[in-house]
Amino acid sequence: MSRHCVGTAPDLPCWRPISALRPAMSAPWWQWVASTDSLTARIVSAGGERPFRVRLLRQGVGFPRPHEALALGMPARRYAWLREVALCVDETPWVVARSVAPLKALRGQCLERLGERSLGSWLFRQPDLVRSPLYATRHAPGFAFPGDDRISSLWGRRSVFQNGGKNGGLSLLVQEYFLSTMTDDLVLPSR
């Protein structure tokens, strides 16, 4: 995945290697954005005794956005499995995530049956999982809570997970955006 700066619209974020954004990111944010372990587990831990929930916003078949297709090395006008969720603590969304996988690679993976379970609960159980380097953006997600001025995003990150598997392998782009609601709840700095 190379540097993808393809415009200024919410649909066309500028993705840069996470190391390039390190100088602009405070240490507390670096711990969240640069982590390579399960984000769900981190959120559950940070939420303490408050209940955690995955809220399914959208799931189905559609076309990936051009920057998503580019990250996956697939033609933009090929069908993909799309999943958008909000990771919530006490019903407050802290993170919104969008996952994209080429449709032909999903055979036998059963990801469409996740419902309101965490994608990470499946991903981190895969024995041959390989994660690409992390990329980050300051762009808004553009797919969740549009027009809601109470919820914004400070940082977004993404990477591609690959799993060899028995069916020729899976490439799965996972994009995660940390919301202002999380910033407020955890009293994180503004950068």
N, C-alpha and C positions, 0 to 999 in steps of 0.2 A: 504494500500500500504506500503510495508516494504522497507527497504534500498535495492536498486537494483544496485549493482556494478558487472557487468557481463562481463567485458572485456575492451579492449582498442581500438577496431576498431570504426570508426565513427558510425557504426550501433549498437554498444553496449555500450551506455553511462553509466556512474556511476551516478545514481540518489540518492541524499541524502536529508534528511529532511532539509528544508530551514534554520532552526535554527542552524544546524550543520555548515552551510557555512557563517553564520552571521559574525564571526570574520574576514573572508577573504574578506568581501564585504564592500565597502565604503557606507557612509550614502546616497548619491544620488542614488547609484545602489539599495540599500535596498528598497528605496521608489518605485522603478520600479518593482523589482523582487518579493518583498513580498506583493505587493498590491493585494487585492482580489476584487476590483471593476472592471469595464470594461476597459480592456487594450486599446480597440479602442478609448474610450472616452478620456483616458489619452494621447494617441498619437495625437488625433485631437487637444486637448488643447495645448500640447507642440508644435505642428506644427504652431500654430497661424493662420495667414491668408493663409498659404500655403495649397493647396488642398490635401485632403486625398483620398486614393484609396485602395481598396482591389483588388489585382491582383491574379486571380485564376491560380495557377501553374499546379494543377492536381486534379482531382476528379474522383472517380470511386470505383469499387469493387476489392478487392485484399486480400492478407493475411497480417495480422499485423506482425510487427517484433516481435521476441520472448519477448523482454522486454515490448512491448506494450500489448501483449496478457496477460502476467503475471500481469501487472497493472490493466487490466480489468477483470482478473479472468476467462479468456476464453482459450480454446485450441488454440495453435499457428496456426494450419492448418484449422481453420474455417474462412470462408469469413467475411470480415468486410468492412464497408464503410470507405474510406480513402479520406481525403481532405487536400491539401497543398496550402497555400496562402502566399503572401507577403503583409504586411501592409506597404503602401508607403506614404510618404509625398513628394509632388512635384515630383512624379514619382521615388523617391529614396526609395528603400526598407529599412525600419528601423527594422522590425521584420518579421521573417518567422515562420509560424505555421503549425503544422500537427495535424489533428484531426482524431481519430479512434473510430468507434462504431461498436459493433457486428451487423451484417446485420439483424439478426432476430428481433432486438429491434427497428429498424427504421420504422416499419410499422406505417403510419399515421403521421410521424413527418415532412415530406416534406423538410428535410434538403438538399436533392439532388437538390432542386430548388433554393438554395441560390445564386448560380452564383457568382457574384462579390460583394455580400453584406456580411457584417460582420457576422460571426457566433455569436458573442456577442450580436448583435441586436436581435437575436432569444433567446439565452440563458438567458439573463437577464430580459426577459419578462415572463419567466416561474414562476408561483406562488409557485410551490413546489420544486424548484431547491435546491439541496444540493451539496456543493463542498467539496471534500476531502482536507486534508491538502496539502500544496504546497511542492513539491520536486524540487531541483535545481541541475544543472550540469554545469561544465566548458567545457563540450564536444561540438564539432561542431555539427550542425544539421544533416549533412550527406545526406540530401534529396534536398536541394535547393542550387543553385549556386556552385555545386561541381567543384573543380579545379580553381575557380575564386579567385586568391590571393588578389584581391582588397576588397573582402567581407569576413569577418570572424565573428565569434560569440564570445562574451565575457561571457555571461551568458545564460543559458536556464532554463526554469521552466516548470513544468507540474502539473496537477491535474485531477481528475476524477469528472465530473459533473454527478449527478444522478437526474432523474426526474421521479416520480412515474407514472404519466400519466394514461390514460385510457387503454393503450395497454400493461400493464405489466411493463412499465418503460423503461427508456433509461439510459445506462451507456455510457458516452462519454469522452474519454481521449483527453485532449487538451494540446499540447506541444508548447511552444512559445520560440523562440530564438531571443535575442536582438543582432542586428548586429553592426559591427564596423561603418557602415555608420551613424547609430543613435548616436553612441558615438561621432563621429566627429561633426555632425550637432548640438548636444546639448552641446558639450564640456564637456562631462562626464569624470570622472577619469578612469584610466586604470584598476581599480578593483572594 
